[in-house]
Amino acid sequence: MADEQFSADQTGNGEDTLPQVGMIAQYVKDLSFENPNAPAVYQWQGQPRIDVQFNIGAQTVGDDVHEVALKVEVSAMSADKTAFQVELVYAGLFGIRNVPEDQIQPFLLAEAPRLLFPFARRVLADAIRDGNFPPLLLEPIDFGALYMQQAQDAALVNAEPAGEA
């Protein structure tokens, strides 16, 4: 069969050019739990005010390998005193091959955090529970919608005309 046809997904030498994405590893990169007012905090009455902040970072760590870090900071305040503070950086290594450049950032900042979030949520809930507080069960987050909103905001900022010279 000298007239073999090669598909668009394969070169003549059999090299695979299909897009591939996979999680290589996931891990706790940093975890800090502070309970500065123990043991008095366990006598406080009322529910604390909970503040939760998220930050997502991505960096290239090797050929076709990217680290995505989901940082979650939680503080619980009661009567202007700190009940507890938690900082978690939960990260994952993702292998990405043959993906168009314009699709890598949306994956790293929207899809990868979506994959990491359930595990980060469990680590966070366990740390708070281990500090003798009720576990904090965070609601699922639509990282895709957040990414799209930030991309639209950035486009608006870049589209605004510069001020007078």
C-alpha positions in Angstrom: 0.0 0.0 0.0 2.2 2.7 -1.3 -0.7 5.2 -1.4 -1.3 5.5 2.3 -3.0 8.7 3.4 -1.9 10.5 6.5 -4.6 12.2 8.6 -4.1 15.9 9.6 -3.5 14.7 13.1 -0.4 12.6 12.3 2.8 13.5 10.6 4.6 11.1 8.3 6.8 9.7 11.1 3.8 8.8 13.3 4.3 11.7 15.7 1.1 12.5 17.6 0.0 16.1 17.1 -3.4 15.8 18.8 -4.0 18.3 21.7 -3.4 16.7 25.1 -4.0 18.0 28.6 -3.5 16.0 31.8 -3.1 16.5 35.5 0.3 15.1 36.5 0.1 15.8 40.3 -1.8 17.8 42.9 -0.5 18.9 46.3 -0.7 21.2 49.3 2.0 23.8 48.6 1.3 25.9 51.7 -1.1 25.6 54.6 -1.3 27.9 57.6 -3.9 27.7 60.3 -3.9 30.4 63.1 -6.0 30.3 66.2 -4.6 33.4 68.0 -7.3 33.7 70.7 -7.4 30.1 71.9 -8.6 29.0 74.3 -10.8 32.0 75.0 -12.3 31.8 71.4 -14.2 28.7 72.4 -16.2 30.6 74.9 -17.3 33.4 72.5 -21.0 33.6 71.7 -22.5 34.1 68.2 -21.4 33.3 64.7 -18.2 34.8 63.4 -18.1 36.9 60.2 -16.3 34.8 57.5 -14.3 36.4 54.7 -13.1 34.2 51.9 -10.6 35.4 49.2 -9.4 33.5 46.2 -6.4 34.0 43.9 -5.2 31.9 41.0 -1.7 31.8 39.7 -0.1 29.8 36.9 3.5 29.4 35.8 5.5 27.3 33.4 7.7 24.9 35.3 9.1 22.8 32.4 8.5 21.9 28.8 4.8 21.5 28.4 4.3 21.5 32.2 2.5 24.2 34.1 1.8 24.7 37.8 -1.6 26.1 38.7 -1.9 27.4 42.3 -5.2 28.1 43.9 -4.8 30.3 46.9 -7.6 30.5 49.4 -7.5 32.8 52.4 -10.2 32.6 55.1 -10.6 34.8 58.1 -13.3 34.5 60.8 -13.9 37.5 63.0 -16.1 37.8 66.0 -16.5 41.1 67.9 -13.5 42.5 66.1 -11.3 39.7 67.3 -9.9 36.9 65.1 -11.5 33.5 65.7 -9.2 31.9 63.1 -7.3 32.5 59.9 -6.4 29.9 57.3 -4.2 30.3 54.2 -4.1 27.4 51.7 -2.1 27.2 48.5 -3.3 24.1 46.7 -1.5 23.4 43.4 -1.5 21.1 40.5 0.9 20.2 37.7 -0.6 20.0 34.3 0.9 18.7 31.1 -0.2 20.5 28.0 0.8 19.5 24.5 -0.3 20.6 21.1 -2.8 23.1 22.4 -3.1 26.4 20.6 -1.4 29.2 22.5 -4.7 31.2 22.8 -6.4 28.3 24.6 -3.7 27.6 27.2 -4.4 30.6 29.5 -8.2 29.9 29.6 -7.4 26.3 30.6 -4.9 27.3 33.3 -7.1 30.0 34.8 -10.5 28.5 34.5 -10.5 24.7 33.9 -7.5 23.7 36.1 -8.8 25.6 39.2 -12.2 23.9 38.7 -10.4 20.5 38.8 -8.4 21.5 41.9 -11.1 23.2 43.9 -12.9 20.1 45.4 -9.6 18.9 46.9 -8.7 22.3 48.2 -12.1 22.7 49.7 -11.7 19.4 51.6 -8.2 20.4 52.9 -9.6 23.7 54.0 -12.6 22.2 55.8 -10.4 19.6 57.5 -8.0 22.2 58.8 -10.8 24.3 60.2 -12.4 21.3 61.8 -9.1 20.2 63.2 -8.9 23.7 64.8 -12.1 22.7 66.7 -14.4 24.9 64.6 -17.3 23.8 62.4 -15.9 22.9 59.0 -16.3 25.6 56.4 -18.0 24.0 53.3 -17.4 26.3 50.4 -20.0 26.4 47.6 -18.8 25.4 44.1 -17.3 28.2 42.1 -17.7 28.8 38.4 -14.1 29.6 37.5 -15.0 29.8 33.8 -17.5 32.6 34.4 -14.9 34.4 36.6 -12.3 34.1 33.9 -14.6 35.4 31.3 -15.6 38.4 33.5 -12.0 39.2 34.2 -11.1 38.9 30.5 -14.0 41.3 29.6 -12.9 43.8 32.3 -9.4 43.7 31.0 -10.6 44.2 27.4 -12.6 47.3 28.6 -9.6 48.7 30.4 -7.4 48.2 27.3 -10.0 49.7 25.0 -10.4 52.9 26.9 -8.7 55.8 25.2 -5.7 57.2 26.8 -6.0 60.6 28.6 -4.9 63.8 27.0 -1.2 64.2 26.6 
